[in-house]
Structure formats: structure tokens, C-alpha cells
Amino acid sequence: MADATGNRKKVFTRRNLIISGVLLLIALVVGLNIYRVMNRDVIKVQTAKVTEQKMVQTVLASGRVMAVDKSVIYSQVTGTVKKIHVKLGQEVQPGQLLMELNIPDGPQRLAQARAALARAESDLAQARAGGKSLELIDAESAYAEAEASYRLAEDRLKRNQVLYREGAISLESLQEIQSQYTAAESRFRKAAALLDAVRASASAALQGLEAAVDSARANLALLESQMGQEGLKAETAGQVLSIGVREGDMIMPNTILVTVGSIDNLEIVAKINEADALYIKTGQNVVITGSAIPDREFTGQITGVGLEAANQIRNEVETSGLPVTVSLPPGTPLRPGYSVDLEITTQVDEKALVIPYEALFEKDDEPCVYVVRDNTAHLQKVETGMYDNFNIQIKGGLKKGDTVVIDPPQDLEEGSRVRIL
């Protein structure tokens, strides 16, 4: 009897376990289906909080160090460098001899210019006094000038023929001088023929004689200025920053001979991309770095901002930039001509509300974000401000602590249910 009762209890217990298991399985299946239905339209997203932090906006540029006070002396003549009297870095004073130049034909041309001026003034005086006829005076003046040019060209040709035979000049240079001689000879022959034709009845205009005097004076002044470079002197006090030639070098007009300036007063000249130009103002701080000062940086300030953009072509691409000048603190190892990198601080906000760049997108040409509240995404227009490499400032539309979606999925929209990963 006891065995029968025990067997019935075991059967009952086994039945209860089976029923309980079946009910649990049914509950799990039902619960899973309910979960799937409830989460069928849920979008998984990554988020970030709106935080408050110091925000600094900078503009990057490159520039070149320049001496503020410098004098660049160019050659005005064709000649050779006879002797250099200064060295790089040497202190010089105004009027100090820097170098000597050899100017071929210089004294002769200067004498001819003085004589030409004297003749022009004499001819003008005679014409005003009623001496020779103006036409004759003009013909004689033209003849004298053409003759002087012809004789000078002839002498120059002879000298350069010797130089060519000695291998000092090229055939092309000799041919050019020959061409100049031929032209001078032709002008001389024409002037001689004209003088013969009008010797008895010249009637040149008085105004022409006055112009001839002015021209002769200008020519003499130019030659005197050029001959002044035979002994080239410093125009300002400073140091010799660069010497562009060596003794014995041949020089042409506009050759840079020497640069005098001060390395105690330097500045940086740079061009700012036109997209960043509106942020640049005088007084802004600038961090200065460069390959010439590795692991070091100096602080300067914007001292000048140009009013007109300057265009330049590099690699066949035309760009424009706004020129700016940046001060340099004294005592830096930087030197004129060095290239430097600039980081210009344009804006600072000690308590800026910021979000990651990845949270921001445009909708209908307006900046927007998705804000998550109660597991639901809400489209929110925002007003942006400054930015750095990672974050962007939010001036309106969000508050500190709001949760925003990063890299919003394409199917995310207003009211979408989300689950934060």
C-alpha cells in the first residue's frame, strides 16, 4: 500500500515538472515575441553628452621672417664688382663704403653728358638771343649727339671685339653690340646729311631746344647717380644682412648688391586664406614655430591686416590671401628669410557648450542634431559657433547634459525609437 502511494506521488511530481517546464517555455516564447514586436523598429545609436569646456579657435598659416628696417641696394649700371669692403653681419653706418664697382665708359659718358648739356644750353641761349636759326641749331645738336653716340658705340665695339677674341663674352653679346653700333652709325649718317641740308636755313622750334636742355639735364642726373655707385655707400645704419655678389662678378641693372638692416627688429609677413580672413584682427596672439626652431615656440601678435587680398599662382593654381604682419619678440634665433608656421588665436570661450563634429548634420541648409529623450530621437535645429579639430560650439538649441546622436543612421528620423549602445 505504501509503495503504491509513493509511486503515485512520483508520477504527480513528474507531471507537475513537465507542466511547469511547458508553461515556462511558452512564457519565454511569448515574452521573446513581445520583445521582438516592441523592439522591431528600435534603431541602435551611439551618443555623446553636450559638455561645457574651454573652446579656442585658431587659424593656421605660414609666413616669412623679414627685417622691419632694411635697405636693399640694387645696381643701376652694367659693370663688374671691383672690391667688397664689408662682411656679412658687420655693423655699418650711413655713408660707409660698402663696395666699389667698375663701370666701363662711365667717366666718358658722364663727360659727354655734361658737354651735351652745355651745348644744349648754349644753343638755347643763342636761339633766344637771335643768333643761329633754330633749324640749324637743331641740326647741329642732333649731329653732335649722333656723333657722340656713334663714337661711343665704335669704341665699345672695338673693346668687345677684343673681349670676344679672348673668350670673355659670347658671340650673341658681340652680335648685339655690333647691331647697336650699326644703328648708331646709321643715325650719325642721317644726322650728317640733315645738317648739310639745313646748314643755311635752319628753323628749329624754340620749344624743341628747351626740351633738349631738359633731356640733357635728366640724362646727366641719371649718369651722375649711376656713377655714384662706383663707391657704393650705406644709406642707413644697421648690419649687413646679405651680399648678393662677389668680387669680379659682372652685374646688370637691378642686380641686388647688398642688404643692410637690423635683426633686432623683425616681423613676419604672411598671407591668410580668404576663407579665414574675416576672423583675423590686430592684437590677436600668434604661436610661432618652424623647422629652424625645433621643439621651441614663440608668441607674437597680429600688428597689421591688409585691406586687399593678394593673388598668387602656384603649381598653375591661383589662390588669394590677405596679407598680415606679425610681431616677433626680441632675442629669438630667427633670422630674415626664415620660413615659419603660425597658429593665430581668433576666439576664446571659457565656458562653451560643445558637441562632437560627428553629431552635426545639415537639413534644409540648416545645422541640426538628433537629441535623445526617453529612448526617442528628436530633430533639433542648432546655432553653431567656433570649432576646433574635434568639437564645435553650440550657441543655441541645446543645453548642458543633453544627449545627442553621433553619426546618425540614414533611417533615423524625428520620433524614431532608439537604443543607446
HUSUL-V368954 format. One record per backbone hydrogen bond with DSSP energy under -0.5 kcal/mol. NH is the residue of the N-H (numbers start at 1). CO is the residue of the C=O. Records with the same first field share a line. If there is no record, write none. Layout:
# HUSUL-V368954
NH=CO  CO
This chain:
# HUSUL-V368954
5=1
6=2
7=3
8=4
9=5
10=6
11=7
12=8
13=9
14=10
15=11
16=12
17=13
18=14
19=15
20=16
21=17
22=18
23=19
24=20
25=21
26=22
27=23
28=24
29=25
30=26
31=27
32=28
33=29
34=30
35=31
36=32
37=33
38=34
39=35
40=37
42=39
43=417
45=419
46=406
48=404
50=402
51=49  354
53=51  352
55=349
57=347
59=344
61=342
63=340
64=269
65=338
66=267
68=265
69=265
70=68
71=260
73=71  258
74=72
75=255
79=77  251
80=102
81=249
82=80  100
83=100
85=83  98
86=98
89=240
90=87
92=238
95=234
96=93
98=232
99=232
100=83
101=230
102=80
103=101
104=102
106=103
109=105
110=106
111=107
112=108
113=109
114=110
115=111
116=112
117=113
118=114
119=115
120=116
121=117
122=118
123=119
124=120
125=121
126=122
127=123
128=124
129=125
130=126  127
131=126
137=133
138=134
139=135
140=136
141=137
142=138
143=139
144=140
145=141
146=142
147=143
148=144
149=145
150=146
151=147
152=148
153=149
154=150
155=151
156=152
157=153
158=154
159=155
160=156
161=157
162=158
163=159
164=160
165=161
166=162
167=164
168=163
169=163
174=170
175=171
176=172
177=173
178=174
179=175
180=176
181=177
182=178
183=179
184=180
185=181
186=182
187=183
188=184
189=185
190=186
191=187
192=188
193=189
194=190
195=191
196=192
197=193
198=194
199=195
209=205
210=206
211=207
212=208
213=209
214=210
215=211
216=212
217=213
218=214
219=215
220=216
221=217
222=218
223=219
224=220
225=221
226=222
227=223
228=224
229=226
230=227
231=228
232=99  229
234=96
238=92
239=261
240=90
241=239  259
242=259
244=257
245=257
248=81
249=246
251=79
254=75
255=252
257=73  255
258=73
259=242
260=71
261=239
262=69
265=262
267=66
268=326
269=64
270=268  324
271=62
272=322
274=320
276=273
277=273
279=276
280=277
283=302
284=281
286=300
287=343
288=286  298
289=287  341
293=290
294=291
296=293
298=288
300=286
302=284
303=301  325
304=325
306=323
310=321
312=319
314=312  317
317=314
319=312
321=310
322=272
323=308  321
324=270
325=304
326=268
327=301
328=266
332=329
337=65
338=335
340=63
341=289
342=61
343=287
344=59
345=285  343
346=57  344
347=57
349=55
352=53  349
354=51  352
355=392
357=390
359=356
360=357
361=368
363=366
366=363
368=361
369=380
371=369  378
372=403
373=371  376
376=373
377=416
378=371
380=369
382=367
383=396
384=382
385=393
388=391
392=355
393=386
394=353
395=383  393
396=383
401=50
402=399
404=48  402
405=370
406=46
407=358
412=409
415=377
416=413
418=375
419=43
421=45
